[in-house]
């Protein structure tokens, strides 16, 4: 009786597995893509080099992004201990991100990134795309709302 029950359970599990598989040629996402973040990261030799990157990326590249449909903003993170430098740009919706990736605004940014590479230890950037979700604290506020704008550890 137990062997029959185990076989039956295996059959149910297998049928559910096959039923939930995506159709050929169609990509199924378990995590919905509402927002996309593109991370650009590198290591710098000094805080001064990070400041120079800020001048190039934040001050020169960002104006090319501000008018793009669905642009959600830019954030910069810098670790003063390990000298890790990261920029995140975000877009509302996958289509807006795809539009950015093939846009003239991105083409204007690429020469700025080429110049900025020279300030990095490896002379290159690492890129990675993420599904971006923002979660709230228990009180319904954005989890980072407690950070002050003038707090250098918040950026």
C-alpha positions as CSV (number, residue, x, y, z in Angstrom):
1,X,0.0,0.0,0.0
2,X,2.8,2.4,0.9
3,X,4.7,1.7,-2.4
4,X,1.5,2.4,-4.4
5,X,0.9,5.7,-2.4
6,X,4.5,6.8,-3.0
7,X,4.3,6.1,-6.7
8,X,1.0,8.0,-6.9
9,X,2.6,11.0,-5.1
10,X,5.5,10.9,-7.5
11,X,3.1,10.9,-10.4
12,X,1.2,13.9,-9.0
13,X,4.5,15.8,-8.5
14,X,5.8,14.9,-11.9
15,X,2.5,15.9,-13.6
16,X,2.6,19.2,-11.8
17,X,6.2,19.7,-12.8
18,X,5.5,19.1,-16.4
19,X,2.3,21.2,-16.4
20,X,4.1,24.2,-15.0
21,X,6.9,24.1,-17.6
22,X,7.1,26.9,-20.1
23,X,6.1,26.3,-23.7
24,X,9.0,25.9,-26.1
25,X,10.2,29.3,-27.3
26,X,8.4,31.2,-24.5
27,X,10.4,32.3,-21.4
28,X,8.4,32.2,-18.2
29,X,9.4,34.4,-15.2
30,X,8.7,33.3,-11.7
31,X,9.6,36.8,-10.5
32,X,7.6,39.5,-12.3
33,X,9.7,42.1,-14.1
34,X,8.2,45.5,-13.2
35,X,11.5,47.4,-12.8
36,X,15.0,46.8,-14.1
37,X,18.2,47.9,-12.5
38,X,21.6,48.0,-14.3
39,X,24.6,47.8,-12.0
40,X,28.0,49.1,-13.1
41,X,30.7,48.3,-10.7
42,X,34.5,48.6,-10.4
43,X,37.3,49.0,-7.9
44,X,39.2,52.2,-7.7
45,X,42.6,52.9,-6.2
46,X,41.6,55.9,-4.1
47,X,38.7,58.1,-2.9
48,X,40.0,60.8,-5.3
49,X,39.4,58.4,-8.2
50,X,35.9,57.8,-7.0
51,X,35.3,61.6,-6.9
52,X,36.6,61.8,-10.5
53,X,34.2,58.9,-11.5
54,X,31.4,60.9,-9.9
55,X,32.2,63.9,-12.0
56,X,32.2,61.8,-15.2
57,X,29.3,59.5,-14.5
58,X,26.9,61.4,-12.2
59,X,27.5,64.9,-13.6
60,X,28.1,64.1,-17.3
61,X,26.3,60.8,-18.1
62,X,23.2,61.2,-16.0
63,X,21.8,64.3,-17.9
64,X,21.5,62.0,-20.9
65,X,19.2,59.7,-18.9
66,X,16.9,62.1,-17.2
67,X,14.5,62.6,-20.1
68,X,14.3,58.9,-21.0
69,X,10.8,57.3,-20.7
70,X,10.6,55.2,-17.6
71,X,14.0,56.3,-16.1
72,X,13.7,55.6,-12.4
73,X,16.9,57.3,-11.2
74,X,20.6,56.7,-10.5
75,X,22.2,55.7,-7.2
76,X,25.9,55.5,-6.4
77,X,27.4,53.4,-3.7
78,X,31.0,53.7,-2.6
79,X,32.8,51.6,0.0
80,X,35.6,53.7,1.6
81,X,37.2,50.6,3.1
82,X,37.4,48.3,0.0
83,X,37.2,51.1,-2.6
84,X,34.3,49.4,-4.4
85,X,32.4,51.8,-6.6
86,X,28.9,51.0,-8.0
87,X,26.3,52.8,-10.0
88,X,22.8,51.6,-10.3
89,X,20.4,53.1,-12.9
90,X,16.8,51.9,-12.9
91,X,13.9,51.8,-15.4
92,X,10.2,51.2,-14.9
93,X,9.4,48.2,-17.0
94,X,11.4,45.9,-19.2
95,X,10.4,47.7,-22.4
96,X,11.8,51.0,-21.1
97,X,15.0,49.2,-20.2
98,X,15.3,47.6,-23.6
99,X,14.6,51.0,-25.2
100,X,17.5,52.4,-23.2
101,X,19.9,49.7,-24.2
102,X,19.4,50.5,-27.9
103,X,19.0,54.3,-27.5
104,X,21.0,57.3,-28.7
105,X,21.2,58.4,-25.1
106,X,23.1,55.2,-24.3
107,X,25.4,55.8,-27.3
108,X,26.2,59.3,-25.8
109,X,27.2,57.6,-22.5
110,X,29.5,55.0,-23.9
111,X,32.4,57.4,-24.6
112,X,32.0,58.8,-21.0
113,X,32.3,55.2,-19.7
114,X,35.4,54.6,-21.9
115,X,37.1,57.6,-20.3
116,X,35.9,56.6,-16.8
117,X,37.4,53.1,-17.2
118,X,40.9,54.7,-17.0
119,X,40.1,55.6,-13.4
120,X,39.4,52.0,-12.4
121,X,42.0,49.5,-11.1
122,X,41.2,46.8,-13.7
123,X,40.6,49.4,-16.5
124,X,37.1,48.0,-17.0
125,X,33.6,47.9,-15.6
126,X,31.5,45.0,-14.6
127,X,27.8,45.1,-15.7
128,X,24.8,43.2,-14.4
129,X,21.1,43.6,-14.8
130,X,18.6,42.8,-12.1
131,X,14.9,42.7,-11.5
132,X,14.3,45.6,-9.1
133,X,11.7,45.6,-6.4
134,X,11.3,48.1,-3.5
135,X,9.9,46.7,-0.3
136,X,8.4,48.7,2.6
137,X,9.1,48.6,6.3
138,X,6.4,47.4,8.6
139,X,5.1,51.0,9.0
140,X,4.6,51.2,5.2
141,X,7.6,53.5,4.6
142,X,10.3,52.7,2.1
143,X,13.0,50.7,4.0
144,X,15.7,53.3,3.3
145,X,13.6,56.4,4.4
146,X,15.4,56.5,7.7
147,X,18.7,57.4,6.0
148,X,19.4,61.1,5.9
149,X,20.5,62.6,2.6
150,X,23.6,64.1,4.2
151,X,24.7,60.8,5.6
152,X,27.7,59.7,3.6
153,X,27.0,56.0,4.5
154,X,23.6,56.2,2.8
155,X,25.0,56.7,-0.7
